[in-house]
Amino acid sequence: MSDTNRNVSWLLGLSFIALNWEAPMELLVFMLLLTIFPLTLMGNMAIITVVYVDLRLHTPMYYFLCNLSLLEILFVLSITPKMLENLLSQAKAIFFWGCITQCYFYFFLGTADFILIAIMAFDRYVAICHPLHYPVIMSGHVCVFLVMGCWLVGFLSTLCPLILLCQLPFCGPNVINHFFCDYAPLLSCADTSLLEFIEFSLSSMVLLSLLMLTVVSYLYIIATILSIPSTTGWKKTSTSTSHITVTSVFYGSAIFMYVVPNKGFSFGLKKMVTLQTAIVTHLLNPFIYTLRNQMVKEVPRDTVKRKRILSNTLWQKRLVIFSI
């Protein structure tokens, strides 16, 4: 087959061979994803709604949490619908440029996710270690600037490698040994050593530098809490514990997938870790943050109480009117 025909076959469509299971297994995975997908969307939308309606939550920490939830929603929307469609179809295909687009948004939103988690760790560091300076350091303008920088860096850091990837010639077979359009299975048949070096360097620089910032922030937080000779310091650890849980899952999975060399680990194992990170982790985040956060749990209870009080007040007014 000529190079032209090979490129045409890639442009026409790609097939996900990792989704070729027996029918009962496909149905089981489909039902599992069909359950996780709406729960992830509803959980993250619930966080955004709760923060929006309650003025007590209009603080930098919850502003960052809303942006994290928005990133989670966009992330699962970029991957899960196509996976659900392919699980029900025989072709299990995607157009070449659709695959490139999915790959771009996967890394763009994922990178922004990691940057935002590091920003949230820094926010907790300032709130616990420098509480008197917190309103000045984490002012509204600073928070907006940090979030805009998070989205911008995620957008630009993924753009350069993907432009280089699109300029390479592609050849058959036009199959992807993955569940969605990740970067590694999409490499062309040309010499990709430069591209792989850029991808490895960017992944290592971004992940390890953000991990270092996050770890240092939490080390200072732990040291500050331990220095407080009362139980009041430990009350501040609820949100920090949530952040540490999410950070451990995110960074551990990402470093295993994109920084640790492939030698010694099967690609099948990395595929399963990628699937777990891309699908399950984003479901856990809303529950981790809400179940560990007393203020967030109080908002629905307070809303129900206000509705009951309002309802009782209206009934009392009606009784007064009828008695007259």
DRENFI-451462 format. One record per residue (C-alpha): chain; x, y, z; residue number from 1. Coordinates in Angstrom, 2 decimals. Layout:
// DRENFI-451462
+----+---------+---------+---------+-----+
: ch :      px :      py :      pz :   i :
+----+---------+---------+---------+-----+
:  A :       X :       Y :       Z : NUM :
...
+----+---------+---------+---------+-----+
// end
This chain:
// DRENFI-451462
+----+---------+---------+---------+-----+
: ch :      px :      py :      pz :   i :
+----+---------+---------+---------+-----+
:  A :    0.00 :    0.00 :    0.00 :   1 :
:  A :    1.39 :    3.44 :   -0.96 :   2 :
:  A :    1.96 :    6.17 :    1.60 :   3 :
:  A :   -0.91 :    8.17 :    0.05 :   4 :
:  A :   -3.37 :    5.30 :    0.42 :   5 :
:  A :   -2.22 :    4.65 :    3.97 :   6 :
:  A :   -2.75 :    8.28 :    4.94 :   7 :
:  A :   -6.20 :    8.21 :    3.29 :   8 :
:  A :   -7.14 :    5.12 :    5.32 :   9 :
:  A :   -6.12 :    6.92 :    8.51 :  10 :
:  A :   -8.06 :   10.03 :    7.53 :  11 :
:  A :  -11.18 :    7.96 :    6.85 :  12 :
:  A :  -11.25 :    6.46 :   10.33 :  13 :
:  A :   -9.58 :    4.59 :   13.17 :  14 :
:  A :  -10.77 :    1.57 :   15.12 :  15 :
:  A :  -10.42 :    0.93 :   18.87 :  16 :
:  A :   -9.31 :   -2.69 :   19.18 :  17 :
:  A :   -9.12 :   -2.42 :   22.98 :  18 :
:  A :  -12.95 :   -2.32 :   23.00 :  19 :
:  A :  -13.30 :   -5.66 :   21.19 :  20 :
:  A :  -14.69 :   -7.80 :   24.02 :  21 :
:  A :  -17.27 :  -10.54 :   24.16 :  22 :
:  A :  -20.87 :   -9.28 :   24.07 :  23 :
:  A :  -21.60 :   -9.90 :   27.80 :  24 :
:  A :  -18.40 :   -8.07 :   28.80 :  25 :
:  A :  -19.20 :   -5.15 :   26.51 :  26 :
:  A :  -22.69 :   -4.90 :   28.00 :  27 :
:  A :  -21.29 :   -5.00 :   31.54 :  28 :
:  A :  -18.75 :   -2.24 :   30.81 :  29 :
:  A :  -21.43 :   -0.22 :   29.00 :  30 :
:  A :  -23.80 :   -0.39 :   31.99 :  31 :
:  A :  -20.95 :    0.52 :   34.34 :  32 :
:  A :  -19.99 :    3.58 :   32.27 :  33 :
:  A :  -23.64 :    4.50 :   31.82 :  34 :
:  A :  -23.93 :    4.62 :   35.63 :  35 :
:  A :  -20.66 :    6.45 :   36.29 :  36 :
:  A :  -21.10 :    9.05 :   33.54 :  37 :
:  A :  -24.32 :   10.76 :   34.78 :  38 :
:  A :  -23.22 :   10.46 :   38.41 :  39 :
:  A :  -19.99 :   12.29 :   37.56 :  40 :
:  A :  -21.87 :   15.04 :   35.74 :  41 :
:  A :  -24.50 :   15.42 :   38.47 :  42 :
:  A :  -21.95 :   15.36 :   41.30 :  43 :
:  A :  -19.79 :   18.09 :   39.77 :  44 :
:  A :  -22.79 :   20.18 :   38.69 :  45 :
:  A :  -24.14 :   19.89 :   42.23 :  46 :
:  A :  -20.89 :   21.36 :   43.62 :  47 :
:  A :  -21.09 :   24.29 :   41.18 :  48 :
:  A :  -24.75 :   24.89 :   42.07 :  49 :
:  A :  -24.21 :   24.71 :   45.83 :  50 :
:  A :  -21.29 :   27.14 :   45.69 :  51 :
:  A :  -23.22 :   29.52 :   43.45 :  52 :
:  A :  -26.38 :   29.71 :   45.60 :  53 :
:  A :  -24.71 :   30.03 :   49.03 :  54 :
:  A :  -22.87 :   33.27 :   49.76 :  55 :
:  A :  -20.85 :   31.62 :   52.55 :  56 :
:  A :  -19.05 :   29.58 :   49.91 :  57 :
:  A :  -18.00 :   32.58 :   47.82 :  58 :
:  A :  -14.36 :   32.20 :   48.86 :  59 :
:  A :  -11.17 :   31.41 :   46.89 :  60 :
:  A :  -11.17 :   27.74 :   47.90 :  61 :
:  A :  -14.68 :   27.12 :   46.56 :  62 :
:  A :  -13.99 :   29.27 :   43.51 :  63 :
:  A :  -11.15 :   26.90 :   42.65 :  64 :
:  A :  -13.35 :   23.92 :   43.49 :  65 :
:  A :  -16.00 :   25.14 :   41.02 :  66 :
:  A :  -13.40 :   25.42 :   38.29 :  67 :
:  A :  -12.14 :   21.92 :   39.14 :  68 :
:  A :  -15.69 :   20.60 :   38.80 :  69 :
:  A :  -16.07 :   22.36 :   35.46 :  70 :
:  A :  -12.83 :   20.75 :   34.25 :  71 :
:  A :  -14.08 :   17.35 :   35.43 :  72 :
:  A :  -17.34 :   17.77 :   33.50 :  73 :
:  A :  -15.58 :   18.78 :   30.28 :  74 :
:  A :  -13.03 :   15.99 :   30.69 :  75 :
:  A :  -15.56 :   13.17 :   30.92 :  76 :
:  A :  -17.63 :   14.73 :   28.11 :  77 :
:  A :  -14.58 :   14.55 :   25.83 :  78 :
:  A :  -14.11 :   10.80 :   26.32 :  79 :
:  A :  -17.08 :    8.91 :   27.75 :  80 :
:  A :  -19.84 :    9.55 :   25.13 :  81 :
:  A :  -17.68 :    8.15 :   22.32 :  82 :
:  A :  -16.74 :    5.15 :   24.47 :  83 :
:  A :  -20.42 :    4.44 :   25.15 :  84 :
:  A :  -21.20 :    4.70 :   21.44 :  85 :
:  A :  -18.37 :    2.35 :   20.47 :  86 :
:  A :  -19.39 :   -0.23 :   23.06 :  87 :
:  A :  -22.79 :   -0.51 :   21.34 :  88 :
:  A :  -21.49 :   -0.48 :   17.75 :  89 :
:  A :  -19.68 :   -3.10 :   15.71 :  90 :
:  A :  -17.32 :   -0.67 :   13.97 :  91 :
:  A :  -15.91 :    0.96 :   17.13 :  92 :
:  A :  -14.51 :    3.69 :   14.91 :  93 :
:  A :  -13.68 :    7.38 :   15.05 :  94 :
:  A :  -12.62 :    9.79 :   12.32 :  95 :
:  A :   -8.95 :   10.72 :   12.29 :  96 :
:  A :   -9.49 :   14.41 :   13.08 :  97 :
:  A :  -12.07 :   13.47 :   15.69 :  98 :
:  A :   -9.39 :   11.32 :   17.32 :  99 :
:  A :   -6.89 :   14.19 :   17.17 : 100 :
:  A :   -9.48 :   16.50 :   18.78 : 101 :
:  A :  -10.26 :   14.01 :   21.55 : 102 :
:  A :   -6.55 :   13.51 :   22.22 : 103 :
:  A :   -6.03 :   17.28 :   22.41 : 104 :
:  A :   -8.85 :   17.89 :   24.89 : 105 :
:  A :   -7.79 :   14.88 :   26.97 : 106 :
:  A :   -4.34 :   16.39 :   27.58 : 107 :
:  A :   -5.48 :   20.03 :   27.65 : 108 :
:  A :   -8.11 :   19.45 :   30.34 : 109 :
:  A :   -5.92 :   16.95 :   32.18 : 110 :
:  A :   -3.00 :   19.39 :   32.37 : 111 :
:  A :   -5.30 :   22.19 :   33.55 : 112 :
:  A :   -6.64 :   19.77 :   36.18 : 113 :
:  A :   -3.17 :   19.14 :   37.62 : 114 :
:  A :   -2.28 :   22.84 :   37.66 : 115 :
:  A :   -5.52 :   23.69 :   39.46 : 116 :
:  A :   -4.93 :   21.00 :   42.09 : 117 :
:  A :   -1.49 :   22.54 :   42.77 : 118 :
:  A :   -3.11 :   25.99 :   43.05 : 119 :
:  A :   -5.64 :   24.60 :   45.53 : 120 :
:  A :   -2.78 :   23.16 :   47.60 : 121 :
:  A :   -1.10 :   26.60 :   47.64 : 122 :
:  A :   -4.43 :   28.17 :   48.64 : 123 :
:  A :   -4.69 :   25.82 :   51.65 : 124 :
:  A :   -1.07 :   26.59 :   52.56 : 125 :
:  A :   -1.75 :   30.34 :   52.66 : 126 :
:  A :   -5.06 :   29.87 :   54.53 : 127 :
:  A :   -3.53 :   27.70 :   57.29 : 128 :
:  A :    0.05 :   28.96 :   57.52 : 129 :
:  A :   -0.59 :   32.68 :   56.88 : 130 :
:  A :   -4.24 :   33.28 :   57.82 : 131 :
:  A :   -3.83 :   37.02 :   58.49 : 132 :
:  A :   -2.37 :   37.63 :   55.03 : 133 :
:  A :   -4.82 :   35.29 :   53.28 : 134 :
:  A :   -7.32 :   37.97 :   52.10 : 135 :
:  A :   -4.48 :   39.99 :   50.57 : 136 :
:  A :   -2.51 :   37.15 :   48.98 : 137 :
:  A :   -5.58 :   35.32 :   47.62 : 138 :
:  A :   -7.57 :   38.35 :   46.54 : 139 :
:  A :  -10.26 :   38.14 :   43.88 : 140 :
:  A :   -7.95 :   39.43 :   41.14 : 141 :
:  A :   -5.24 :   36.93 :   42.06 : 142 :
:  A :   -7.72 :   34.03 :   42.01 : 143 :
:  A :   -9.03 :   34.99 :   38.58 : 144 :
:  A :   -5.46 :   35.38 :   37.28 : 145 :
:  A :   -4.45 :   31.95 :   38.63 : 146 :
:  A :   -7.47 :   30.22 :   37.09 : 147 :
:  A :   -6.99 :   31.96 :   33.73 : 148 :
:  A :   -3.31 :   30.96 :   33.82 : 149 :
:  A :   -4.31 :   27.38 :   34.59 : 150 :
:  A :   -6.55 :   27.17 :   31.50 : 151 :
:  A :   -4.03 :   29.01 :   29.29 : 152 :
:  A :   -1.03 :   26.84 :   30.24 : 153 :
:  A :   -3.08 :   23.68 :   29.72 : 154 :
:  A :   -4.17 :   24.96 :   26.31 : 155 :
:  A :   -0.70 :   25.96 :   25.08 : 156 :
:  A :    1.36 :   23.10 :   26.57 : 157 :
:  A :   -0.67 :   20.53 :   24.61 : 158 :
:  A :   -0.84 :   22.48 :   21.37 : 159 :
:  A :    2.84 :   22.27 :   20.32 : 160 :
:  A :    3.29 :   18.45 :   20.54 : 161 :
:  A :   -0.03 :   17.86 :   18.79 : 162 :
:  A :    0.90 :   20.19 :   15.91 : 163 :
:  A :    4.14 :   18.24 :   15.47 : 164 :
:  A :    2.18 :   14.96 :   15.59 : 165 :
:  A :   -0.22 :   16.12 :   12.85 : 166 :
:  A :    2.69 :   16.94 :   10.54 : 167 :
:  A :    4.01 :   13.36 :   10.61 : 168 :
:  A :    2.92 :   10.78 :    8.02 : 169 :
:  A :    0.61 :    8.06 :    9.32 : 170 :
:  A :    0.39 :    4.51 :    8.04 : 171 :
:  A :   -1.61 :    1.39 :    8.75 : 172 :
:  A :   -2.95 :   -0.55 :   10.35 : 173 :
:  A :   -5.54 :    2.09 :   11.23 : 174 :
:  A :   -6.28 :    0.65 :   14.67 : 175 :
:  A :   -5.70 :    2.07 :   18.16 : 176 :
:  A :   -4.89 :   -0.32 :   20.96 : 177 :
:  A :   -6.66 :    1.76 :   23.56 : 178 :
:  A :  -10.09 :    2.68 :   24.90 : 179 :
:  A :   -9.89 :    6.27 :   23.57 : 180 :
:  A :   -7.46 :    8.51 :   21.69 : 181 :
:  A :   -4.49 :    8.69 :   24.01 : 182 :
:  A :   -1.17 :   10.06 :   22.76 : 183 :
:  A :    1.10 :    7.00 :   22.65 : 184 :
:  A :   -1.13 :    4.66 :   20.55 : 185 :
:  A :   -1.58 :    7.47 :   17.99 : 186 :
:  A :    2.11 :    7.78 :   17.06 : 187 :
:  A :    2.84 :    7.51 :   13.34 : 188 :
:  A :    5.15 :    5.08 :   11.57 : 189 :
:  A :    7.77 :    7.83 :   11.00 : 190 :
:  A :   10.65 :    8.58 :   13.36 : 191 :
:  A :    8.94 :    9.87 :   16.49 : 192 :
:  A :   11.99 :   10.04 :   18.77 : 193 :
:  A :   11.92 :   13.88 :   18.87 : 194 :
:  A :    8.18 :   13.93 :   19.53 : 195 :
:  A :    8.46 :   11.31 :   22.27 : 196 :
:  A :   11.30 :   13.28 :   23.87 : 197 :
:  A :    9.19 :   16.47 :   23.84 : 198 :
:  A :    6.20 :   14.61 :   25.27 : 199 :
:  A :    8.31 :   12.99 :   28.00 : 200 :
:  A :   10.04 :   16.29 :   28.86 : 201 :
:  A :    6.79 :   18.25 :   29.06 : 202 :
:  A :    5.06 :   15.54 :   31.11 : 203 :
:  A :    7.99 :   15.28 :   33.52 : 204 :
:  A :    8.40 :   19.04 :   33.88 : 205 :
:  A :    4.71 :   19.77 :   34.40 : 206 :
:  A :    3.85 :   16.81 :   36.63 : 207 :
:  A :    6.98 :   16.78 :   38.80 : 208 :
:  A :    7.11 :   20.56 :   39.29 : 209 :
:  A :    3.42 :   20.68 :   40.23 : 210 :
:  A :    3.88 :   17.66 :   42.48 : 211 :
:  A :    6.80 :   19.38 :   44.20 : 212 :
:  A :    4.73 :   22.53 :   44.81 : 213 :
:  A :    1.86 :   20.45 :   46.17 : 214 :
:  A :    4.05 :   18.32 :   48.46 : 215 :
:  A :    5.91 :   21.34 :   49.85 : 216 :
:  A :    2.59 :   23.13 :   50.52 : 217 :
:  A :    1.21 :   20.18 :   52.46 : 218 :
:  A :    4.43 :   19.65 :   54.40 : 219 :
:  A :    4.18 :   23.23 :   55.63 : 220 :
:  A :    0.50 :   22.71 :   56.42 : 221 :
:  A :    1.22 :   19.58 :   58.46 : 222 :
:  A :    4.08 :   21.30 :   60.30 : 223 :
:  A :    1.84 :   24.26 :   61.13 : 224 :
:  A :   -0.99 :   22.04 :   62.39 : 225 :
:  A :    1.37 :   20.00 :   64.57 : 226 :
:  A :    2.71 :   23.21 :   66.13 : 227 :
:  A :   -0.78 :   24.24 :   67.32 : 228 :
:  A :   -1.19 :   22.93 :   70.93 : 229 :
:  A :   -4.95 :   22.40 :   70.71 : 230 :
:  A :   -7.62 :   20.63 :   68.71 : 231 :
:  A :   -8.54 :   23.79 :   66.77 : 232 :
:  A :   -5.75 :   23.17 :   64.30 : 233 :
:  A :   -7.04 :   19.73 :   63.44 : 234 :
:  A :  -10.43 :   21.21 :   62.47 : 235 :
:  A :   -8.68 :   22.88 :   59.55 : 236 :
:  A :   -7.53 :   19.57 :   58.10 : 237 :
:  A :  -10.88 :   18.42 :   56.64 : 238 :
:  A :  -10.50 :   20.13 :   53.27 : 239 :
:  A :   -6.75 :   19.56 :   53.24 : 240 :
:  A :   -7.29 :   15.82 :   53.74 : 241 :
:  A :   -9.68 :   15.86 :   50.77 : 242 :
:  A :   -7.08 :   17.65 :   48.66 : 243 :
:  A :   -4.36 :   15.18 :   49.64 : 244 :
:  A :   -6.60 :   12.23 :   48.70 : 245 :
:  A :   -7.39 :   13.65 :   45.27 : 246 :
:  A :   -3.76 :   14.68 :   44.71 : 247 :
:  A :   -2.46 :   11.21 :   45.54 : 248 :
:  A :   -4.81 :    9.52 :   43.06 : 249 :
:  A :   -4.20 :   12.06 :   40.28 : 250 :
:  A :   -0.44 :   12.38 :   40.48 : 251 :
:  A :    0.22 :    8.73 :   41.22 : 252 :
:  A :   -1.71 :    7.57 :   38.15 : 253 :
:  A :   -0.35 :   10.27 :   35.82 : 254 :
:  A :    3.29 :    9.76 :   36.79 : 255 :
:  A :    2.90 :    6.00 :   36.29 : 256 :
:  A :    1.38 :    6.55 :   32.83 : 257 :
:  A :    3.50 :    9.34 :   31.37 : 258 :
:  A :    6.73 :    9.73 :   33.37 : 259 :
:  A :    7.73 :    6.20 :   34.47 : 260 :
:  A :    9.45 :    4.37 :   31.55 : 261 :
:  A :    7.40 :    1.67 :   29.82 : 262 :
:  A :   10.11 :   -0.92 :   30.43 : 263 :
:  A :    9.02 :   -3.39 :   33.08 : 264 :
:  A :    5.29 :   -2.60 :   32.77 : 265 :
:  A :    2.89 :   -4.07 :   30.24 : 266 :
:  A :    0.96 :   -1.68 :   28.03 : 267 :
:  A :   -2.23 :   -3.45 :   29.11 : 268 :
:  A :   -1.62 :   -2.39 :   32.72 : 269 :
:  A :   -1.07 :    1.21 :   31.66 : 270 :
:  A :   -4.29 :    1.10 :   29.63 : 271 :
:  A :   -6.27 :    0.00 :   32.69 : 272 :
:  A :   -4.68 :    2.69 :   34.87 : 273 :
:  A :   -5.48 :    5.28 :   32.18 : 274 :
:  A :   -9.10 :    4.10 :   32.07 : 275 :
:  A :   -9.39 :    4.25 :   35.86 : 276 :
:  A :   -7.93 :    7.78 :   35.94 : 277 :
:  A :  -10.02 :    9.05 :   33.04 : 278 :
:  A :  -13.36 :    7.64 :   34.21 : 279 :
:  A :  -13.47 :    6.63 :   37.89 : 280 :
:  A :  -11.32 :    9.39 :   39.43 : 281 :
:  A :  -13.58 :   12.15 :   38.17 : 282 :
:  A :  -16.56 :   10.46 :   39.81 : 283 :
:  A :  -14.79 :   10.26 :   43.18 : 284 :
:  A :  -13.76 :   13.92 :   43.36 : 285 :
:  A :  -17.21 :   15.41 :   44.14 : 286 :
:  A :  -17.85 :   12.81 :   46.84 : 287 :
:  A :  -14.37 :   13.19 :   48.37 : 288 :
:  A :  -14.70 :   16.97 :   48.63 : 289 :
:  A :  -18.31 :   17.06 :   49.84 : 290 :
:  A :  -18.17 :   14.18 :   52.31 : 291 :
:  A :  -15.07 :   15.64 :   53.99 : 292 :
:  A :  -16.32 :   19.24 :   53.99 : 293 :
:  A :  -18.71 :   20.21 :   56.76 : 294 :
:  A :  -19.65 :   23.57 :   55.25 : 295 :
:  A :  -20.68 :   22.05 :   51.93 : 296 :
:  A :  -22.81 :   19.45 :   53.73 : 297 :
:  A :  -24.53 :   22.19 :   55.74 : 298 :
:  A :  -25.76 :   24.06 :   52.64 : 299 :
:  A :  -28.49 :   21.53 :   51.58 : 300 :
:  A :  -29.64 :   21.19 :   55.20 : 301 :
:  A :  -29.88 :   24.96 :   55.59 : 302 :
:  A :  -31.77 :   25.22 :   52.29 : 303 :
:  A :  -34.33 :   22.65 :   53.45 : 304 :
:  A :  -34.71 :   24.47 :   56.79 : 305 :
:  A :  -35.30 :   27.81 :   55.04 : 306 :
:  A :  -37.94 :   26.24 :   52.80 : 307 :
:  A :  -39.71 :   24.73 :   55.82 : 308 :
:  A :  -39.66 :   28.05 :   57.66 : 309 :
:  A :  -40.96 :   29.86 :   54.58 : 310 :
:  A :  -43.68 :   27.24 :   54.09 : 311 :
:  A :  -44.77 :   27.48 :   57.74 : 312 :
:  A :  -44.83 :   31.27 :   57.52 : 313 :
:  A :  -47.05 :   31.17 :   54.45 : 314 :
:  A :  -49.46 :   28.75 :   56.14 : 315 :
:  A :  -49.66 :   30.97 :   59.22 : 316 :
:  A :  -50.44 :   33.98 :   57.04 : 317 :
:  A :  -53.21 :   32.06 :   55.26 : 318 :
:  A :  -54.72 :   30.97 :   58.58 : 319 :
:  A :  -54.72 :   34.55 :   59.79 : 320 :
:  A :  -56.42 :   35.71 :   56.56 : 321 :
:  A :  -59.08 :   32.97 :   56.76 : 322 :
:  A :  -59.73 :   33.68 :   60.46 : 323 :
:  A :  -60.43 :   37.32 :   59.61 : 324 :
+----+---------+---------+---------+-----+
// end
